[in-house]
């Protein structure tokens, strides 16, 4: 049996909204990665429950969560216009957008468990997109543009790497309900708890990885190189991409400089 939270949704999704509390009311747009809603529905089952791996069951579960999300939003509005966007990123162009990154490929090279879950996610998402194409937004890499202040629930943090208006965007974590501004997104990098001086962006997600959700980490030598550059250049978690580019352009070693510039 699927574990539900107080809002009647899969527990991971429900708790995020319950614990996020009144802060969520400040948003103009709530965005949900469909893959994350599927993951949370799947995780709400006990490991030996057959429903966790049944495509039709999970489609039905996510549909129920979507209805509950709509009801939650109606209760949240209280006269304020708040938009809800559920998007499905295919990540089809991830390799061309991040040419030099070491990307994960669970469907082809993952463990049997990873392959199984990757296929399950795709089958459930495709089924939902076929049934609800008018309300679900298909994207490639990243999330749709949003109006005003946005809150996004996604475990694929690559969605944040090139998002527009990051100063107006908060990441809502499943289960904990923690709302993270862009200055704390470094925690989503692999080993991020020790990278408080590192901005989260198009480059650093490739260098440090995202806990192998989409990106693996680079070699220790490359990570150490970027760490030293960040410290020598006095980067912070709010450092802009233009300043990162300028820091790299000022490096003495032409090979290191060219290699990092190619990844921007």
Phi and psi restraints in degrees (value plus and minus 20) as a CYANA .aco file:
   2 UNK   PHI     -94.6   -54.6
   2 UNK   PSI     111.9   151.9
   3 UNK   PHI     -99.6   -59.6
   3 UNK   PSI     106.7   146.7
   4 UNK   PHI    -132.2   -92.2
   4 UNK   PSI     131.5   171.5
   5 UNK   PHI    -112.3   -72.3
   5 UNK   PSI    -193.7  -153.7
   6 UNK   PHI     -83.9   -43.9
   6 UNK   PSI     -42.3    -2.3
   7 UNK   PHI    -109.5   -69.5
   7 UNK   PSI     -16.3    23.7
   8 UNK   PHI      59.7    99.7
   8 UNK   PSI      -7.2    32.8
   9 UNK   PHI    -127.1   -87.1
   9 UNK   PSI     150.4   190.4
  10 UNK   PHI     -70.6   -30.6
  10 UNK   PSI     119.2   159.2
  11 UNK   PHI     -77.2   -37.2
  11 UNK   PSI     -59.2   -19.2
  12 UNK   PHI     -84.1   -44.1
  12 UNK   PSI     -59.7   -19.7
  13 UNK   PHI     -92.3   -52.3
  13 UNK   PSI     -64.1   -24.1
  14 UNK   PHI     -81.9   -41.9
  14 UNK   PSI     -67.4   -27.4
  15 UNK   PHI     -82.2   -42.2
  15 UNK   PSI     -56.6   -16.6
  16 UNK   PHI     -77.3   -37.3
  16 UNK   PSI     -64.0   -24.0
  17 UNK   PHI     -96.2   -56.2
  17 UNK   PSI     -58.9   -18.9
  18 UNK   PHI     -81.6   -41.6
  18 UNK   PSI     -67.7   -27.7
  19 UNK   PHI    -100.8   -60.8
  19 UNK   PSI     -42.8    -2.8
  20 UNK   PHI     -85.7   -45.7
  20 UNK   PSI     -50.9   -10.9
  21 UNK   PHI      40.2    80.2
  21 UNK   PSI    -165.8  -125.8
  22 UNK   PHI     -84.0   -44.0
  22 UNK   PSI     -43.4    -3.4
  23 UNK   PHI     -79.6   -39.6
  23 UNK   PSI     -49.0    -9.0
  24 UNK   PHI     -86.9   -46.9
  24 UNK   PSI     -46.1    -6.1
  25 UNK   PHI     -86.1   -46.1
  25 UNK   PSI     -37.0     3.0
  26 UNK   PHI     -97.6   -57.6
  26 UNK   PSI     -30.7     9.3
  27 UNK   PHI     -97.9   -57.9
  27 UNK   PSI     130.5   170.5
  28 UNK   PHI    -117.4   -77.4
  28 UNK   PSI     -47.4    -7.4
  29 UNK   PHI    -157.4  -117.4
  29 UNK   PSI     109.8   149.8
  30 UNK   PHI    -126.3   -86.3
  30 UNK   PSI     106.3   146.3
  31 UNK   PHI    -138.4   -98.4
  31 UNK   PSI     118.6   158.6
  32 UNK   PHI    -150.4  -110.4
  32 UNK   PSI     105.3   145.3
  33 UNK   PHI     -94.7   -54.7
  33 UNK   PSI     102.6   142.6
  34 UNK   PHI     -78.1   -38.1
  34 UNK   PSI     -55.1   -15.1
  35 UNK   PHI     -81.6   -41.6
  35 UNK   PSI     -55.0   -15.0
  36 UNK   PHI     -92.4   -52.4
  36 UNK   PSI     -58.8   -18.8
  37 UNK   PHI     -82.9   -42.9
  37 UNK   PSI     -58.3   -18.3
  38 UNK   PHI     -86.6   -46.6
  38 UNK   PSI     -65.3   -25.3
  39 UNK   PHI     -78.6   -38.6
  39 UNK   PSI     -63.5   -23.5
  40 UNK   PHI     -87.2   -47.2
  40 UNK   PSI     -56.8   -16.8
  41 UNK   PHI     -85.4   -45.4
  41 UNK   PSI     -63.0   -23.0
  42 UNK   PHI     -82.9   -42.9
  42 UNK   PSI     -63.0   -23.0
  43 UNK   PHI     -91.5   -51.5
  43 UNK   PSI     -33.9     6.1
  44 UNK   PHI     -97.8   -57.8
  44 UNK   PSI     -26.1    13.9
  45 UNK   PHI    -117.6   -77.6
  45 UNK   PSI     131.3   171.3
  46 UNK   PHI     -86.5   -46.5
  46 UNK   PSI     131.6   171.6
  47 UNK   PHI     -78.4   -38.4
  47 UNK   PSI     -52.3   -12.3
  48 UNK   PHI    -114.5   -74.5
  48 UNK   PSI     -10.2    29.8
  49 UNK   PHI    -105.8   -65.8
  49 UNK   PSI     102.2   142.2
  50 UNK   PHI     -81.5   -41.5
  50 UNK   PSI     -45.7    -5.7
  51 UNK   PHI     -82.0   -42.0
  51 UNK   PSI     -45.2    -5.2
  52 UNK   PHI     -85.5   -45.5
  52 UNK   PSI     -45.5    -5.5
  53 UNK   PHI    -135.1   -95.1
  53 UNK   PSI      -4.7    35.3
  54 UNK   PHI    -121.4   -81.4
  54 UNK   PSI     100.0   140.0
  55 UNK   PHI     -79.2   -39.2
  55 UNK   PSI     -68.8   -28.8
  56 UNK   PHI     -83.1   -43.1
  56 UNK   PSI     -59.3   -19.3
  57 UNK   PHI     -84.1   -44.1
  57 UNK   PSI     -64.9   -24.9
  58 UNK   PHI     -88.4   -48.4
  58 UNK   PSI     -54.8   -14.8
  59 UNK   PHI     -79.9   -39.9
  59 UNK   PSI     -66.0   -26.0
  60 UNK   PHI     -83.3   -43.3
  60 UNK   PSI     -61.2   -21.2
  61 UNK   PHI     -82.2   -42.2
  61 UNK   PSI     -66.4   -26.4
  62 UNK   PHI     -87.2   -47.2
  62 UNK   PSI     -56.8   -16.8
  63 UNK   PHI     -79.4   -39.4
  63 UNK   PSI     -63.0   -23.0
  64 UNK   PHI     -84.0   -44.0
  64 UNK   PSI     -59.5   -19.5
  65 UNK   PHI     -84.6   -44.6
  65 UNK   PSI     -57.3   -17.3
  66 UNK   PHI     -84.8   -44.8
  66 UNK   PSI     -60.1   -20.1
  67 UNK   PHI     -83.2   -43.2
  67 UNK   PSI     -64.5   -24.5
  68 UNK   PHI     -85.5   -45.5
  68 UNK   PSI     -55.7   -15.7
  69 UNK   PHI     -83.0   -43.0
  69 UNK   PSI     -61.7   -21.7
  70 UNK   PHI     -82.1   -42.1
  70 UNK   PSI     -61.9   -21.9
  71 UNK   PHI     -86.4   -46.4
  71 UNK   PSI     -60.6   -20.6
  72 UNK   PHI     -80.4   -40.4
  72 UNK   PSI     -63.3   -23.3
  73 UNK   PHI     -84.6   -44.6
  73 UNK   PSI     -59.2   -19.2
  74 UNK   PHI     -82.1   -42.1
  74 UNK   PSI     -59.7   -19.7
  75 UNK   PHI     -92.6   -52.6
  75 UNK   PSI     -44.5    -4.5
  76 UNK   PHI     -99.1   -59.1
  76 UNK   PSI     -53.4   -13.4
  77 UNK   PHI     -78.0   -38.0
  77 UNK   PSI     -76.3   -36.3
  78 UNK   PHI      28.1    68.1
  78 UNK   PSI      29.0    69.0
  79 UNK   PHI      71.1   111.1
  79 UNK   PSI     -31.4     8.6
  80 UNK   PHI    -115.9   -75.9
  80 UNK   PSI     112.6   152.6
  81 UNK   PHI     -93.5   -53.5
  81 UNK   PSI      92.6   132.6
  82 UNK   PHI    -142.5  -102.5
  82 UNK   PSI     105.6   145.6
  83 UNK   PHI    -112.1   -72.1
  83 UNK   PSI     129.3   169.3
  84 UNK   PHI    -141.9  -101.9
  84 UNK   PSI     108.1   148.1
  85 UNK   PHI    -145.5  -105.5
  85 UNK   PSI     104.2   144.2
  86 UNK   PHI    -130.9   -90.9
  86 UNK   PSI      99.3   139.3
  87 UNK   PHI    -140.6  -100.6
  87 UNK   PSI     130.3   170.3
  88 UNK   PHI    -140.9  -100.9
  88 UNK   PSI      81.3   121.3
  89 UNK   PHI    -103.3   -63.3
  89 UNK   PSI     106.8   146.8
  90 UNK   PHI     -98.8   -58.8
  90 UNK   PSI     -46.9    -6.9
  91 UNK   PHI      38.9    78.9
  91 UNK   PSI       6.1    46.1
  92 UNK   PHI     -81.9   -41.9
  92 UNK   PSI     -56.3   -16.3
  93 UNK   PHI    -118.8   -78.8
  93 UNK   PSI      -3.6    36.4
  94 UNK   PHI     -78.7   -38.7
  94 UNK   PSI     -62.2   -22.2
  95 UNK   PHI     -87.0   -47.0
  95 UNK   PSI     -57.9   -17.9
  96 UNK   PHI     -96.2   -56.2
  96 UNK   PSI     -48.8    -8.8
  97 UNK   PHI     -98.6   -58.6
  97 UNK   PSI     -51.4   -11.4
  98 UNK   PHI    -143.8  -103.8
  98 UNK   PSI      52.3    92.3
  99 UNK   PHI     -81.7   -41.7
  99 UNK   PSI     -51.9   -11.9
 100 UNK   PHI    -125.7   -85.7
 100 UNK   PSI     -10.7    29.3
 101 UNK   PHI    -104.5   -64.5
 101 UNK   PSI     134.4   174.4
 102 UNK   PHI    -115.6   -75.6
 102 UNK   PSI      77.7   117.7
 103 UNK   PHI    -111.5   -71.5
 103 UNK   PSI     132.6   172.6
 104 UNK   PHI     -99.0   -59.0
 104 UNK   PSI     133.1   173.1
 105 UNK   PHI    -165.5  -125.5
 105 UNK   PSI      54.4    94.4
 106 UNK   PHI     -85.1   -45.1
 106 UNK   PSI     -53.5   -13.5
 107 UNK   PHI     -84.5   -44.5
 107 UNK   PSI     -57.3   -17.3
 108 UNK   PHI    -121.2   -81.2
 108 UNK   PSI     -52.9   -12.9
 109 UNK   PHI    -146.5  -106.5
 109 UNK   PSI     -13.0    27.0
 110 UNK   PHI     -98.3   -58.3
 110 UNK   PSI     157.6   197.6
 111 UNK   PHI     -87.9   -47.9
 111 UNK   PSI     149.0   189.0
 112 UNK   PHI     -79.2   -39.2
 112 UNK   PSI     -58.8   -18.8
 113 UNK   PHI     -85.4   -45.4
 113 UNK   PSI     -62.9   -22.9
 114 UNK   PHI     -86.4   -46.4
 114 UNK   PSI     -62.4   -22.4
 115 UNK   PHI     -80.5   -40.5
 115 UNK   PSI     -63.8   -23.8
 116 UNK   PHI     -82.9   -42.9
 116 UNK   PSI     -63.9   -23.9
 117 UNK   PHI     -91.9   -51.9
 117 UNK   PSI     -56.7   -16.7
 118 UNK   PHI     -82.4   -42.4
 118 UNK   PSI     -62.7   -22.7
 119 UNK   PHI     -88.3   -48.3
 119 UNK   PSI     -60.7   -20.7
 120 UNK   PHI     -80.2   -40.2
 120 UNK   PSI     -66.3   -26.3
 121 UNK   PHI     -79.1   -39.1
 121 UNK   PSI     -65.6   -25.6
 122 UNK   PHI     -83.1   -43.1
 122 UNK   PSI     -64.1   -24.1
 123 UNK   PHI     -84.8   -44.8
 123 UNK   PSI     -61.3   -21.3
 124 UNK   PHI     -87.4   -47.4
 124 UNK   PSI     -65.4   -25.4
 125 UNK   PHI     -83.4   -43.4
 125 UNK   PSI     -63.5   -23.5
 126 UNK   PHI     -82.6   -42.6
 126 UNK   PSI     -59.6   -19.6
 127 UNK   PHI     -84.3   -44.3
 127 UNK   PSI     -61.1   -21.1
 128 UNK   PHI     -88.7   -48.7
 128 UNK   PSI     -60.1   -20.1
 129 UNK   PHI     -84.8   -44.8
 129 UNK   PSI     -57.5   -17.5
 130 UNK   PHI     -85.9   -45.9
 130 UNK   PSI     -58.2   -18.2
 131 UNK   PHI    -102.4   -62.4
 131 UNK   PSI     -49.1    -9.1
 132 UNK   PHI    -151.1  -111.1
 132 UNK   PSI      22.4    62.4
 133 UNK   PHI     -83.2   -43.2
 133 UNK   PSI     -41.1    -1.1
 134 UNK   PHI     -99.6   -59.6
 134 UNK   PSI     -39.5     0.5
 135 UNK   PHI    -135.0   -95.0
 135 UNK   PSI     -34.6     5.4
 136 UNK   PHI    -121.0   -81.0
 136 UNK   PSI     118.4   158.4
 137 UNK   PHI    -122.2   -82.2
 137 UNK   PSI     101.1   141.1
 138 UNK   PHI    -105.0   -65.0
 138 UNK   PSI     110.2   150.2
 139 UNK   PHI    -148.0  -108.0
 139 UNK   PSI     154.7   194.7
 140 UNK   PHI    -122.5   -82.5
 140 UNK   PSI    -107.8   -67.8
 141 UNK   PHI    -128.7   -88.7
 141 UNK   PSI     102.9   142.9
 142 UNK   PHI      81.1   121.1
 142 UNK   PSI    -196.1  -156.1
 143 UNK   PHI    -128.6   -88.6
 143 UNK   PSI     140.9   180.9
 144 UNK   PHI     -87.8   -47.8
 144 UNK   PSI     139.0   179.0
 145 UNK   PHI     -83.1   -43.1
 145 UNK   PSI     133.9   173.9
 146 UNK   PHI    -153.6  -113.6
 146 UNK   PSI     139.5   179.5
 147 UNK   PHI    -117.5   -77.5
 147 UNK   PSI     121.9   161.9
 148 UNK   PHI      41.7    81.7
 148 UNK   PSI    -159.6  -119.6
 149 UNK   PHI    -106.8   -66.8
 149 UNK   PSI     110.2   150.2
 150 UNK   PHI    -136.6   -96.6
 150 UNK   PSI     128.6   168.6
 151 UNK   PHI    -146.9  -106.9
 151 UNK   PSI     108.2   148.2
 152 UNK   PHI    -143.1  -103.1
 152 UNK   PSI     117.3   157.3
 153 UNK   PHI    -127.6   -87.6
 153 UNK   PSI      91.7   131.7
 154 UNK   PHI    -175.4  -135.4
 154 UNK   PSI     121.0   161.0
 155 UNK   PHI    -119.3   -79.3
 155 UNK   PSI     -21.7    18.3
 156 UNK   PHI    -116.5   -76.5
 156 UNK   PSI      69.9   109.9
 157 UNK   PHI     -93.5   -53.5
 157 UNK   PSI     -26.1    13.9
 158 UNK   PHI     -78.6   -38.6
 158 UNK   PSI     -45.0    -5.0
 159 UNK   PHI     -77.6   -37.6
 159 UNK   PSI     -48.8    -8.8
 160 UNK   PHI    -107.3   -67.3
 160 UNK   PSI     -40.3    -0.3
 161 UNK   PHI     -82.0   -42.0
 161 UNK   PSI     -54.2   -14.2
 162 UNK   PHI    -143.6  -103.6
 162 UNK   PSI       0.5    40.5
 163 UNK   PHI     -87.0   -47.0
 163 UNK   PSI     121.4   161.4
 164 UNK   PHI    -102.4   -62.4
 164 UNK   PSI     130.1   170.1
 165 UNK   PHI      46.2    86.2
 165 UNK   PSI      23.5    63.5
 166 UNK   PHI     -84.5   -44.5
 166 UNK   PSI     -43.1    -3.1
 167 UNK   PHI     -87.7   -47.7
 167 UNK   PSI     -36.5     3.5
 168 UNK   PHI    -128.0   -88.0
 168 UNK   PSI     -11.7    28.3
 169 UNK   PHI    -136.1   -96.1
 169 UNK   PSI     113.8   153.8
 170 UNK   PHI    -139.4   -99.4
 170 UNK   PSI     122.3   162.3
 171 UNK   PHI    -113.4   -73.4
 171 UNK   PSI     104.0   144.0
 172 UNK   PHI    -119.7   -79.7
 172 UNK   PSI     100.5   140.5
 173 UNK   PHI    -105.8   -65.8
 173 UNK   PSI     114.0   154.0
 174 UNK   PHI     -79.8   -39.8
 174 UNK   PSI     131.1   171.1
 175 UNK   PHI      51.6    91.6
 175 UNK   PSI     -71.8   -31.8
 176 UNK   PHI    -107.2   -67.2
 176 UNK   PSI     -46.8    -6.8
 177 UNK   PHI      52.4    92.4
 177 UNK   PSI      -9.6    30.4
 178 UNK   PHI     -89.1   -49.1
 178 UNK   PSI     112.0   152.0
 179 UNK   PHI    -122.1   -82.1
 179 UNK   PSI     100.7   140.7
 180 UNK   PHI    -133.6   -93.6
 180 UNK   PSI     102.0   142.0
 181 UNK   PHI     -94.8   -54.8
 181 UNK   PSI     150.0   190.0
 182 UNK   PHI     -82.0   -42.0
 182 UNK   PSI     -43.9    -3.9
 183 UNK   PHI     -92.6   -52.6
 183 UNK   PSI     -27.0    13.0
 184 UNK   PHI    -135.8   -95.8
 184 UNK   PSI     -12.0    28.0
 185 UNK   PHI     -89.3   -49.3
 185 UNK   PSI     -36.8     3.2
 186 UNK   PHI     -76.8   -36.8
 186 UNK   PSI     -44.1    -4.1
 187 UNK   PHI     -85.6   -45.6
 187 UNK   PSI     -36.1     3.9
 188 UNK   PHI    -108.5   -68.5
 188 UNK   PSI     -26.5    13.5
 189 UNK   PHI     -96.2   -56.2
 189 UNK   PSI     135.4   175.4
 190 UNK   PHI     -82.9   -42.9
 190 UNK   PSI     105.9   145.9
 191 UNK   PHI      52.3    92.3
 191 UNK   PSI       2.4    42.4
 192 UNK   PHI     -83.0   -43.0
 192 UNK   PSI     -44.4    -4.4
 193 UNK   PHI     -80.9   -40.9
 193 UNK   PSI     -41.2    -1.2
 194 UNK   PHI    -123.8   -83.8
 194 UNK   PSI     -11.0    29.0
 195 UNK   PHI    -135.0   -95.0
 195 UNK   PSI      22.1    62.1
 196 UNK   PHI     -83.1   -43.1
 196 UNK   PSI     -38.8     1.2
 197 UNK   PHI    -115.3   -75.3
 197 UNK   PSI     -16.4    23.6
 198 UNK   PHI    -122.5   -82.5
 198 UNK   PSI     103.3   143.3
 199 UNK   PHI     -91.0   -51.0
 199 UNK   PSI     127.2   167.2
 200 UNK   PHI    -112.2   -72.2
 200 UNK   PSI      99.5   139.5
 201 UNK   PHI    -179.8  -139.8
 201 UNK   PSI    -191.3  -151.3
 202 UNK   PHI     -77.4   -37.4
 202 UNK   PSI     -55.0   -15.0
 203 UNK   PHI    -100.3   -60.3
 203 UNK   PSI     -70.7   -30.7
 204 UNK   PHI     -88.3   -48.3
 204 UNK   PSI     -46.9    -6.9
 205 UNK   PHI     -88.3   -48.3
 205 UNK   PSI     -49.5    -9.5
 206 UNK   PHI     -96.9   -56.9
 206 UNK   PSI     -55.8   -15.8
 207 UNK   PHI     -94.4   -54.4
 207 UNK   PSI     -67.3   -27.3
 208 UNK   PHI    -119.2   -79.2
 208 UNK   PSI     -38.2     1.8
 209 UNK   PHI      62.0   102.0
 209 UNK   PSI     148.5   188.5
 210 UNK   PHI    -140.9  -100.9
 210 UNK   PSI      25.2    65.2
 211 UNK   PHI      42.1    82.1
 211 UNK   PSI      12.5    52.5
 212 UNK   PHI      43.4    83.4
 212 UNK   PSI       6.4    46.4
 213 UNK   PHI     -92.3   -52.3
 213 UNK   PSI     -71.1   -31.1
 214 UNK   PHI    -147.1  -107.1
 214 UNK   PSI     -44.8    -4.8
 215 UNK   PHI    -145.2  -105.2
 215 UNK   PSI     113.6   153.6
 216 UNK   PHI    -108.0   -68.0
 216 UNK   PSI     141.7   181.7
 217 UNK   PHI     -94.8   -54.8
 217 UNK   PSI     132.2   172.2
 218 UNK   PHI     -95.7   -55.7
 218 UNK   PSI    -198.7  -158.7
 219 UNK   PHI     -87.2   -47.2
 219 UNK   PSI     140.4   180.4
 220 UNK   PHI     -79.3   -39.3
 220 UNK   PSI     -57.5   -17.5
 221 UNK   PHI     -82.7   -42.7
 221 UNK   PSI     -62.7   -22.7
 222 UNK   PHI     -90.1   -50.1
 222 UNK   PSI     -61.4   -21.4
 223 UNK   PHI     -82.0   -42.0
 223 UNK   PSI     -62.5   -22.5
 224 UNK   PHI     -84.9   -44.9
 224 UNK   PSI     -56.4   -16.4
 225 UNK   PHI     -80.8   -40.8
 225 UNK   PSI     -66.4   -26.4
 226 UNK   PHI     -91.6   -51.6
 226 UNK   PSI     -56.3   -16.3
 227 UNK   PHI     -80.6   -40.6
 227 UNK   PSI     -65.1   -25.1
 228 UNK   PHI     -84.1   -44.1
 228 UNK   PSI     -62.7   -22.7
 229 UNK   PHI     -80.1   -40.1
 229 UNK   PSI     -64.3   -24.3
 230 UNK   PHI     -82.3   -42.3
 230 UNK   PSI     -64.4   -24.4
 231 UNK   PHI     -89.8   -49.8
 231 UNK   PSI     -62.8   -22.8
 232 UNK   PHI     -85.2   -45.2
 232 UNK   PSI     -50.7   -10.7
 233 UNK   PHI    -115.1   -75.1
 233 UNK   PSI     -16.5    23.5
 234 UNK   PHI      38.3    78.3
 234 UNK   PSI      23.1    63.1
 235 UNK   PHI     -87.5   -47.5
 235 UNK   PSI     135.9   175.9
 236 UNK   PHI    -150.9  -110.9
 236 UNK   PSI     156.9   196.9
 237 UNK   PHI     -88.1   -48.1
 237 UNK   PSI     -29.6    10.4
 238 UNK   PHI    -124.8   -84.8
 238 UNK   PSI     -14.7    25.3
 239 UNK   PHI     -82.2   -42.2
 239 UNK   PSI     114.0   154.0
 240 UNK   PHI     -97.9   -57.9
 240 UNK   PSI     141.1   181.1
 241 UNK   PHI     -84.5   -44.5
 241 UNK   PSI     -54.0   -14.0
 242 UNK   PHI     -84.5   -44.5
 242 UNK   PSI     -57.8   -17.8
 243 UNK   PHI     -92.0   -52.0
 243 UNK   PSI     -56.9   -16.9
 244 UNK   PHI     -79.4   -39.4
 244 UNK   PSI     -65.4   -25.4
 245 UNK   PHI     -81.0   -41.0
 245 UNK   PSI     -63.2   -23.2
 246 UNK   PHI     -84.2   -44.2
 246 UNK   PSI     -58.0   -18.0
 247 UNK   PHI     -83.4   -43.4
 247 UNK   PSI     -63.5   -23.5
 248 UNK   PHI     -86.8   -46.8
 248 UNK   PSI     -61.8   -21.8
 249 UNK   PHI     -82.5   -42.5
 249 UNK   PSI     -43.6    -3.6
 250 UNK   PHI    -110.5   -70.5
 250 UNK   PSI     -16.4    23.6
 251 UNK   PHI     -88.7   -48.7
 251 UNK   PSI     123.5   163.5
 252 UNK   PHI     -93.9   -53.9
 252 UNK   PSI     -60.2   -20.2
 253 UNK   PHI     -96.0   -56.0
 253 UNK   PSI      95.5   135.5
 254 UNK   PHI     -86.5   -46.5
 254 UNK   PSI     -50.4   -10.4
 255 UNK   PHI     -91.0   -51.0
 255 UNK   PSI     -67.4   -27.4
 256 UNK   PHI     -81.4   -41.4
 256 UNK   PSI     -63.6   -23.6
 257 UNK   PHI     -80.1   -40.1
 257 UNK   PSI     -68.7   -28.7
 258 UNK   PHI     -85.4   -45.4
 258 UNK   PSI     -59.3   -19.3
 259 UNK   PHI     -83.6   -43.6
 259 UNK   PSI     -63.1   -23.1
 260 UNK   PHI     -92.9   -52.9
 260 UNK   PSI     -58.4   -18.4
 261 UNK   PHI     -81.8   -41.8
 261 UNK   PSI     -53.4   -13.4
 262 UNK   PHI     -85.0   -45.0
 262 UNK   PSI     -45.5    -5.5
 263 UNK   PHI    -107.3   -67.3
 263 UNK   PSI     -28.1    11.9
